C-alpha cells in the first residue's frame, strides 16, 4: 500500500514498541512535537507519513511542524 495515496485501513494495528515510543515522547500538553516525530522516524526507520497516520489513530496531535508535514 502506498501510504501517501491512502489512509491506513481501519483494522491497522499499531506496533506496541512504536506506540510506546510515541506515547513516551508526548509533551506535557498531550501533543507530540514535530522534532520528536522526526526522531521517531529515524529511530524506527519508517516514513513520516506513517508516524502521522499512527498518531492520528492514537489521537495524538503533532505540533510545531517546520514543514507542515503533519
N, CA, C and O atoms as a GROMACS GRO file, in nm:
protein
  280
    1UNK      N    1   0.085  -0.119   0.000
    1UNK     CA    2   0.000   0.000   0.000
    1UNK      C    3   0.088   0.124   0.000
    1UNK      O    4   0.179   0.135   0.082
    2UNK      N    5   0.064   0.213  -0.088
    2UNK     CA    6   0.136   0.339  -0.092
    2UNK      C    7   0.071   0.434   0.007
    2UNK      O    8  -0.040   0.483  -0.017
    3UNK      N    9   0.138   0.462   0.117
    3UNK     CA   10   0.078   0.543   0.224
    3UNK      C   11   0.048   0.685   0.182
    3UNK      O   12  -0.046   0.746   0.234
    4UNK      N   13   0.127   0.739   0.090
    4UNK     CA   14   0.100   0.877   0.051
    4UNK      C   15  -0.029   0.890  -0.028
    4UNK      O   16  -0.081   1.001  -0.043
    5UNK      N   17  -0.081   0.780  -0.079
    5UNK     CA   18  -0.203   0.782  -0.158
    5UNK      C   19  -0.327   0.745  -0.077
    5UNK      O   20  -0.439   0.780  -0.116
    6UNK      N   21  -0.309   0.676   0.035
    6UNK     CA   22  -0.423   0.623   0.108
    6UNK      C   23  -0.405   0.640   0.257
    6UNK      O   24  -0.293   0.660   0.306
    7UNK      N   25  -0.515   0.632   0.328
    7UNK     CA   26  -0.511   0.629   0.473
    7UNK      C   27  -0.488   0.485   0.516
    7UNK      O   28  -0.505   0.392   0.437
    8UNK      N   29  -0.451   0.467   0.642
    8UNK     CA   30  -0.435   0.332   0.694
    8UNK      C   31  -0.571   0.263   0.700
    8UNK      O   32  -0.672   0.328   0.724
    9UNK      N   33  -0.574   0.132   0.676
    9UNK     CA   34  -0.700   0.061   0.691
    9UNK      C   35  -0.748   0.067   0.836
    9UNK      O   36  -0.667   0.077   0.928
   10UNK      N   37  -0.876   0.062   0.857
   10UNK     CA   38  -0.933   0.076   0.991
   10UNK      C   39  -0.888  -0.036   1.084
   10UNK      O   40  -0.888  -0.019   1.206
   11UNK      N   41  -0.850  -0.151   1.029
   11UNK     CA   42  -0.806  -0.262   1.112
   11UNK      C   43  -0.654  -0.266   1.134
   11UNK      O   44  -0.601  -0.364   1.184
   12UNK      N   45  -0.585  -0.157   1.095
   12UNK     CA   46  -0.441  -0.148   1.112
   12UNK      C   47  -0.408  -0.154   1.260
   12UNK      O   48  -0.470  -0.085   1.341
   13UNK      N   49  -0.310  -0.236   1.296
   13UNK     CA   50  -0.267  -0.250   1.434
   13UNK      C   51  -0.132  -0.182   1.450
   13UNK      O   52  -0.037  -0.212   1.377
   14UNK      N   53  -0.124  -0.091   1.544
   14UNK     CA   54  -0.001  -0.017   1.570
   14UNK      C   55   0.095  -0.107   1.646
   14UNK      O   56   0.058  -0.168   1.746
   15UNK      N   57   0.219  -0.115   1.599
   15UNK     CA   58   0.323  -0.190   1.669
   15UNK      C   59   0.336  -0.135   1.811
   15UNK      O   60   0.346  -0.014   1.830
   16UNK      N   61   0.337  -0.223   1.909
   16UNK     CA   62   0.339  -0.181   2.050
   16UNK      C   63   0.466  -0.104   2.085
   16UNK      O   64   0.460  -0.010   2.165
   17UNK      N   65   0.579  -0.142   2.028
   17UNK     CA   66   0.704  -0.072   2.056
   17UNK      C   67   0.697   0.071   2.003
   17UNK      O   68   0.739   0.165   2.071
   18UNK      N   69   0.643   0.088   1.883
   18UNK     CA   70   0.626   0.221   1.825
   18UNK      C   71   0.526   0.302   1.907
   18UNK      O   72   0.550   0.419   1.937
   19UNK      N   73   0.416   0.241   1.943
   19UNK     CA   74   0.315   0.312   2.023
   19UNK      C   75   0.375   0.360   2.155
   19UNK      O   76   0.353   0.474   2.195
   20UNK      N   77   0.449   0.274   2.221
   20UNK     CA   78   0.510   0.312   2.349
   20UNK      C   79   0.610   0.426   2.330
   20UNK      O   80   0.615   0.518   2.412
   21UNK      N   81   0.688   0.420   2.224
   21UNK     CA   82   0.785   0.526   2.197
   21UNK      C   83   0.715   0.659   2.169
   21UNK      O   84   0.759   0.764   2.216
   22UNK      N   85   0.606   0.655   2.094
   22UNK     CA   86   0.530   0.777   2.066
   22UNK      C   87   0.471   0.833   2.194
   22UNK      O   88   0.484   0.952   2.222
   23UNK      N   89   0.408   0.748   2.272
   23UNK     CA   90   0.346   0.795   2.396
   23UNK      C   91   0.451   0.851   2.493
   23UNK      O   92   0.424   0.946   2.567
   24UNK      N   93   0.571   0.792   2.494
   24UNK     CA   94   0.678   0.841   2.580
   24UNK      C   95   0.731   0.976   2.535
   24UNK      O   96   0.781   1.054   2.616
   25UNK      N   97   0.719   1.005   2.407
   25UNK     CA   98   0.770   1.130   2.351
   25UNK      C   99   0.669   1.244   2.358
   25UNK      O  100   0.703   1.358   2.328
   26UNK      N  101   0.548   1.216   2.396
   26UNK     CA  102   0.442   1.318   2.403
   26UNK      C  103   0.476   1.421   2.511
   26UNK      O  104   0.517   1.385   2.621
   27UNK      N  105   0.458   1.547   2.477
   27UNK     CA  106   0.483   1.657   2.570
   27UNK      C  107   0.378   1.661   2.680
   27UNK      O  108   0.277   1.591   2.674
   28UNK      N  109   0.403   1.743   2.779
   28UNK     CA  110   0.310   1.755   2.893
   28UNK      C  111   0.172   1.804   2.852
   28UNK      O  112   0.074   1.784   2.924
   29UNK      N  113   0.164   1.869   2.734
   29UNK     CA  114   0.035   1.918   2.686
   29UNK      C  115  -0.041   1.811   2.607
   29UNK      O  116  -0.148   1.839   2.553
   30UNK      N  117   0.015   1.689   2.600
   30UNK     CA  118  -0.054   1.580   2.531
   30UNK      C  119  -0.029   1.575   2.381
   30UNK      O  120  -0.090   1.495   2.310
   31UNK      N  121   0.061   1.660   2.332
   31UNK     CA  122   0.092   1.663   2.189
   31UNK      C  123   0.237   1.619   2.166
   31UNK      O  124   0.319   1.620   2.258
   32UNK      N  125   0.265   1.582   2.043
   32UNK     CA  126   0.398   1.538   2.004
   32UNK      C  127   0.460   1.645   1.916
   32UNK      O  128   0.400   1.687   1.817
   33UNK      N  129   0.581   1.690   1.951
   33UNK     CA  130   0.646   1.790   1.868
   33UNK      C  131   0.691   1.726   1.736
   33UNK      O  132   0.721   1.607   1.731
   34UNK      N  133   0.694   1.807   1.633
   34UNK     CA  134   0.738   1.759   1.502
   34UNK      C  135   0.882   1.707   1.512
   34UNK      O  136   0.915   1.605   1.451
   35UNK      N  137   0.965   1.776   1.586
   35UNK     CA  138   1.104   1.734   1.602
   35UNK      C  139   1.111   1.592   1.661
   35UNK      O  140   1.188   1.509   1.613
   36UNK      N  141   1.032   1.565   1.763
   36UNK     CA  142   1.031   1.431   1.823
   36UNK      C  143   0.972   1.328   1.727
   36UNK      O  144   1.016   1.213   1.724
   37UNK      N  145   0.874   1.369   1.648
   37UNK     CA  146   0.817   1.278   1.548
   37UNK      C  147   0.924   1.238   1.446
   37UNK      O  148   0.934   1.121   1.409
   38UNK      N  149   1.004   1.336   1.401
   38UNK     CA  150   1.110   1.306   1.305
   38UNK      C  151   1.217   1.218   1.368
   38UNK      O  152   1.276   1.134   1.300
   39UNK      N  153   1.244   1.237   1.498
   39UNK     CA  154   1.338   1.149   1.567
   39UNK      C  155   1.288   1.005   1.566
   39UNK      O  156   1.366   0.911   1.549
   40UNK      N  157   1.158   0.987   1.585
   40UNK     CA  158   1.099   0.853   1.582
   40UNK      C  159   1.108   0.792   1.442
   40UNK      O  160   1.130   0.672   1.426
   41UNK      N  161   1.091   0.876   1.341
   41UNK     CA  162   1.105   0.830   1.202
   41UNK      C  163   1.245   0.772   1.182
   41UNK      O  164   1.260   0.663   1.125
   42UNK      N  165   1.345   0.844   1.228
   42UNK     CA  166   1.483   0.797   1.214
   42UNK      C  167   1.509   0.672   1.297
   42UNK      O  168   1.572   0.577   1.251
   43UNK      N  169   1.461   0.672   1.419
   43UNK     CA  170   1.483   0.560   1.511
   43UNK      C  171   1.422   0.431   1.460
   43UNK      O  172   1.484   0.325   1.467
   44UNK      N  173   1.299   0.439   1.409
   44UNK     CA  174   1.227   0.320   1.365
   44UNK      C  175   1.241   0.293   1.215
   44UNK      O  176   1.195   0.192   1.163
   45UNK      N  177   1.306   0.389   1.146
   45UNK     CA  178   1.325   0.376   1.001
   45UNK      C  179   1.193   0.355   0.928
   45UNK      O  180   1.176   0.261   0.850
   46UNK      N  181   1.102   0.446   0.957
   46UNK     CA  182   0.970   0.443   0.894
   46UNK      C  183   0.946   0.578   0.829
   46UNK      O  184   1.022   0.672   0.849
   47UNK      N  185   0.840   0.587   0.752
   47UNK     CA  186   0.810   0.712   0.682
   47UNK      C  187   0.744   0.814   0.777
   47UNK      O  188   0.681   0.777   0.876
   48UNK      N  189   0.761   0.939   0.744
   48UNK     CA  190   0.697   1.046   0.822
   48UNK      C  191   0.545   1.033   0.815
   48UNK      O  192   0.475   1.056   0.913
   49UNK      N  193   0.497   0.997   0.699
   49UNK     CA  194   0.351   0.986   0.684
   49UNK      C  195   0.295   0.874   0.773
   49UNK      O  196   0.184   0.885   0.825
   50UNK      N  197   0.373   0.767   0.790
   50UNK     CA  198   0.327   0.659   0.878
   50UNK      C  199   0.318   0.709   1.022
   50UNK      O  200   0.222   0.676   1.092
   51UNK      N  201   0.414   0.787   1.065
   51UNK     CA  202   0.408   0.843   1.201
   51UNK      C  203   0.284   0.931   1.213
   51UNK      O  204   0.215   0.928   1.315
   52UNK      N  205   0.256   1.010   1.110
   52UNK     CA  206   0.136   1.093   1.112
   52UNK      C  207   0.008   1.011   1.121
   52UNK      O  208  -0.083   1.045   1.196
   53UNK      N  209   0.002   0.904   1.044
   53UNK     CA  210  -0.117   0.817   1.048
   53UNK      C  211  -0.131   0.750   1.184
   53UNK      O  212  -0.241   0.740   1.238
   54UNK      N  213  -0.019   0.704   1.238
   54UNK     CA  214  -0.024   0.635   1.368
   54UNK      C  215  -0.066   0.732   1.478
   54UNK      O  216  -0.148   0.697   1.563
   55UNK      N  217  -0.012   0.852   1.477
   55UNK     CA  218  -0.052   0.949   1.580
   55UNK      C  219  -0.200   0.985   1.565
   55UNK      O  220  -0.268   1.006   1.665
   56UNK      N  221  -0.248   0.993   1.443
   56UNK     CA  222  -0.392   1.015   1.423
   56UNK      C  223  -0.473   0.902   1.485
   56UNK      O  224  -0.572   0.926   1.555
   57UNK      N  225  -0.430   0.780   1.460
   57UNK     CA  226  -0.501   0.664   1.514
   57UNK      C  227  -0.499   0.665   1.668
   57UNK      O  228  -0.596   0.625   1.732
   58UNK      N  229  -0.388   0.710   1.725
   58UNK     CA  230  -0.375   0.718   1.871
   58UNK      C  231  -0.435   0.846   1.928
   58UNK      O  232  -0.434   0.868   2.049
   59UNK      N  233  -0.487   0.932   1.839
   59UNK     CA  234  -0.549   1.058   1.877
   59UNK      C  235  -0.450   1.152   1.947
   59UNK      O  236  -0.482   1.217   2.045
   60UNK      N  237  -0.327   1.155   1.892
   60UNK     CA  238  -0.223   1.243   1.942
   60UNK      C  239  -0.194   1.345   1.832
   60UNK      O  240  -0.171   1.308   1.716
   61UNK      N  241  -0.197   1.471   1.867
   61UNK     CA  242  -0.173   1.578   1.771
   61UNK      C  243  -0.024   1.609   1.764
   61UNK      O  244   0.046   1.602   1.865
   62UNK      N  245   0.023   1.643   1.646
   62UNK     CA  246   0.161   1.685   1.626
   62UNK      C  247   0.162   1.836   1.612
   62UNK      O  248   0.077   1.894   1.543
   63UNK      N  249   0.258   1.901   1.677
   63UNK     CA  250   0.263   2.048   1.674
   63UNK      C  251   0.402   2.097   1.637
   63UNK      O  252   0.499   2.021   1.638
   64UNK      N  253   0.410   2.224   1.606
   64UNK     CA  254   0.536   2.291   1.571
   64UNK      C  255   0.608   2.225   1.454
   64UNK      O  256   0.729   2.206   1.458
   65UNK      N  257   0.532   2.191   1.352
   65UNK     CA  258   0.593   2.126   1.237
   65UNK      C  259   0.652   2.232   1.144
   65UNK      O  260   0.581   2.319   1.093
   66UNK      N  261   0.782   2.223   1.124
   66UNK     CA  262   0.852   2.324   1.046
   66UNK      C  263   0.819   2.320   0.898
   66UNK      O  264   0.832   2.422   0.830
   67UNK      N  265   0.778   2.206   0.846
   67UNK     CA  266   0.748   2.195   0.704
   67UNK      C  267   0.600   2.172   0.675
   67UNK      O  268   0.561   2.159   0.559
   68UNK      N  269   0.519   2.168   0.776
   68UNK     CA  270   0.378   2.139   0.755
   68UNK      C  271   0.354   1.996   0.713
   68UNK      O  272   0.253   1.964   0.651
   69UNK      N  273   0.448   1.907   0.747
   69UNK     CA  274   0.439   1.767   0.706
   69UNK      C  275   0.334   1.691   0.786
   69UNK      O  276   0.288   1.585   0.743
   70UNK      N  277   0.296   1.743   0.901
   70UNK     CA  278   0.197   1.675   0.985
   70UNK      C  279   0.079   1.767   1.009
   70UNK      O  280  -0.016   1.729   1.078
   0.00000   0.00000   0.00000
